Amino acid sequence: MLHQVIMKSLYAYLLLAIISFFVAVVIKIIVSMFDRAAEKNESSPGGGVQAAFTPASSPVSANIRGIPAHHLVAIISAAQMVAGGRIVRIDEADENRSWTTIGRSQHLASHDIRR
């Protein structure tokens, strides 16, 4: 009885080790494909991503939990490049307004009909 439990445990351990190895290999392949695609876009003429904004001349001093704002912008833009998204706007936070108020005002302004 104990012998069967030990054998099943070893079998499960071995099976999980093999599965985790194959998952690691698949992740490595996916990462290398993304790296090759990024290098291909950088090397092709006109394939580079153009900046949608011009950074301010002075660095932003606001930090979010110790992470500088320009680091957050770099992380978000890299994630959007991989995901295929598009950054529409980057602004400094306004402490007097919440994100819902800003969203509502932008949404209502987009429906403004010029007469």
Stockholm file with secondary structure:
# STOCKHOLM 1.0

chainA/1-115         MLHQVIMKSLYAYLLLAIISFFVAVVIKIIVSMFDRAAEKNESSPGGGVQAAFTPASSPVSANIRGIPAHHLVAIISAAQMVAGGRIVRIDEADENRSWTTIGRSQHLASHDIRR
#=GR chainA/1-115 SS CHHHHHHHHHHHHHHHHHHHHHHHHHHHHHHHHHHHHHHHHHHSTTCSCCCSSCCCSSCCCCEETTEEHHHHHHHHHHHHHHHTCCCCCCCCCCTTSCHHHHHHHHHHHHTCCCC
#=GC SS_cons         CHHHHHHHHHHHHHHHHHHHHHHHHHHHHHHHHHHHHHHHHHHSTTCSCCCSSCCCSSCCCCEETTEEHHHHHHHHHHHHHHHTCCCCCCCCCCTTSCHHHHHHHHHHHHTCCCC
//
